[in-house]
Amino acid sequence: MCIVPDYVFIHESKLAEFEKAVKSRILEFYGEDAAQSESYMRIVNAKNFNRIKSYIDDAIENGAKIVHGGKSEINENFIEPTVVTNVPLNSLLMKYEIFGPVLPIVTYSKLNEVINFIRSGEKPLALYIYSKNKQNIKQILRSTSAGGTCINNNAMHYFNHNLPFGGSNNSGIGKSHGKFGF
């Protein structure tokens, strides 16, 4: 889905806690072996399997580390829920939309690193800010632009049909939902 996160920036002091929480949720949803879960999907076709797998391989070849998952089976178009850290910013995982079960995690020490990365590329369709620090939230909102931004929530701008949804610049033009679609 086009509004799921393509990557997560997390402050370096919170990385271990975040990794543990993500792994816990994956296990809660799909169990120890996602391939056996009735709730877990497969990649739609071999072309997209190979695309996603090439993104993972590129990141690993350039220094990224798989902290959860990573198993794949080409004959089933299966890629396990995969969490990757130490992802180089110029890797394929960070350049392209993934549309697959891979979550790159990038650490930062100063908020401007995140802002500069967001501003260096095309405007995202969705931007999700999770923070209790109102100054950080304001700084991100003032310094970036996206089709829609949610604070301490994700996808709300899409699922609430009373809110406008749409992109900005490369991520789309115009809005949809309710009166905003006219």
C-alpha positions in Angstrom: 0.0 0.0 0.0 1.4 3.4 -1.0 1.0 5.0 2.5 2.9 2.4 4.6 6.3 3.6 5.8 9.2 2.9 3.5 11.6 3.5 6.3 11.8 4.6 9.9 14.2 7.1 11.4 14.8 6.5 15.1 17.0 8.3 17.5 20.1 6.2 18.2 19.3 6.1 21.9 16.0 4.3 21.2 17.2 1.8 18.6 17.4 -1.3 20.8 14.0 -0.6 22.4 12.4 -0.1 19.0 14.0 -3.2 17.5 12.7 -5.3 20.4 9.2 -3.8 20.0 9.0 -4.4 16.3 10.3 -8.0 16.6 7.7 -8.6 19.4 4.8 -7.4 17.1 5.9 -9.5 14.2 6.0 -12.6 16.3 2.7 -11.7 17.8 1.1 -11.3 14.4 2.8 -14.2 12.5 4.4 -16.5 15.0 7.9 -17.9 14.9 7.6 -19.0 11.3 5.7 -16.5 9.1 5.7 -18.9 6.2 3.3 -21.1 8.2 1.0 -18.3 9.2 -2.4 -18.2 7.5 -2.4 -14.4 7.9 0.8 -13.8 6.1 0.8 -12.9 2.4 3.1 -13.7 -0.5 4.7 -11.2 -2.9 2.3 -10.8 -5.9 4.7 -12.2 -8.5 8.3 -13.3 -9.2 9.1 -9.9 -10.8 8.3 -8.1 -7.5 9.8 -10.8 -5.4 13.1 -10.3 -7.3 12.9 -6.5 -7.0 12.4 -6.5 -3.3 15.0 -9.2 -2.8 17.5 -7.1 -4.8 16.8 -4.2 -2.5 17.6 -6.3 0.5 20.7 -7.8 -1.1 22.0 -4.3 -2.1 21.6 -3.0 1.4 23.4 -6.0 3.0 26.2 -5.7 0.4 26.6 -2.1 1.5 26.7 -2.7 5.2 23.1 -3.1 6.4 22.3 -5.7 9.0 19.2 -7.9 9.2 18.0 -7.8 12.8 14.8 -9.9 12.1 13.7 -12.1 9.3 15.5 -12.1 6.0 14.4 -15.6 4.9 12.9 -15.9 1.4 11.7 -18.6 -0.9 11.6 -17.7 -4.6 9.3 -20.6 -5.5 6.6 -19.3 -3.2 7.3 -15.5 -3.7 7.8 -15.5 0.1 9.9 -12.9 1.9 9.7 -13.1 5.7 8.9 -9.9 7.6 12.4 -8.3 7.5 13.8 -5.6 9.7 17.1 -4.0 8.5 19.3 -1.6 10.4 22.5 0.3 9.5 20.9 0.9 6.1 23.1 3.2 3.9 21.0 6.2 2.8 22.0 5.6 -0.8 20.9 2.0 -0.9 18.0 0.8 -3.0 15.9 0.3 0.1 16.1 4.0 0.8 15.7 5.2 -2.8 12.6 3.3 -3.9 9.2 2.5 -2.5 9.4 -1.1 -1.3 5.8 -2.4 -1.5 6.9 -5.4 0.5 7.6 -6.8 4.0 10.8 -4.9 4.7 11.4 -2.2 7.2 14.6 -0.3 7.0 15.6 1.5 10.2 18.0 4.4 10.1 19.3 6.0 13.3 20.0 9.7 13.8 21.6 11.8 16.5 20.3 15.2 15.4 16.8 15.9 14.1 18.3 17.9 11.2 19.7 14.7 9.7 16.1 13.4 9.3 14.8 16.7 7.9 17.7 17.0 5.4 17.1 13.4 4.2 13.3 14.1 3.7 14.0 17.3 1.9 16.7 15.8 -0.3 14.3 13.6 -2.2 10.9 13.8 -3.8 8.1 14.9 -1.5 6.6 11.8 0.2 2.9 10.9 -0.1 2.8 10.4 3.6 4.9 11.5 6.6 4.4 10.1 10.0 5.9 11.8 13.1 5.9 9.9 16.4 7.1 12.2 19.2 6.1 13.6 22.5 8.4 16.6 21.9 6.3 19.4 20.6 9.3 21.4 19.5 10.5 18.5 17.3 7.1 18.0 15.8 6.9 21.7 15.0 10.4 21.7 13.5 9.6 18.8 11.2 6.2 20.3 10.1 7.8 23.7 9.4 10.8 22.2 7.5 9.2 19.4 5.4 6.3 19.0 3.0 4.3 15.8 2.2 1.0 14.9 0.7 -0.3 14.2 4.2 1.3 14.2 7.6 0.1 12.4 10.8 1.3 13.0 14.3 1.5 10.0 16.6 -0.6 8.0 14.2 -0.3 6.6 10.7 -2.7 6.4 7.8 -5.4 8.4 9.5 -5.3 11.0 6.7 -6.3 8.2 4.3 -8.8 6.2 6.4 -10.8 9.3 7.5 -12.9 10.2 4.5 -13.6 13.6 6.1 -10.0 14.6 5.6 -8.4 15.4 2.3 -6.0 12.8 0.9 -3.5 13.3 -1.9 0.0 13.9 -2.8 2.2 16.9 -3.4 4.4 17.4 -6.4 5.9 14.1 -7.5 3.7 12.1 -5.1 0.5 13.3 -6.8 -1.6 16.4 -7.3 -5.1 17.1 -6.1 -7.0 15.7 -3.2 -9.6 13.0 -2.8 -12.3 12.1 -0.2 -15.5 13.9 0.4 -15.8 17.5 -0.8 -12.0 17.7 -1.3 -12.3 15.5 -4.3 -14.3 18.0 -6.2 
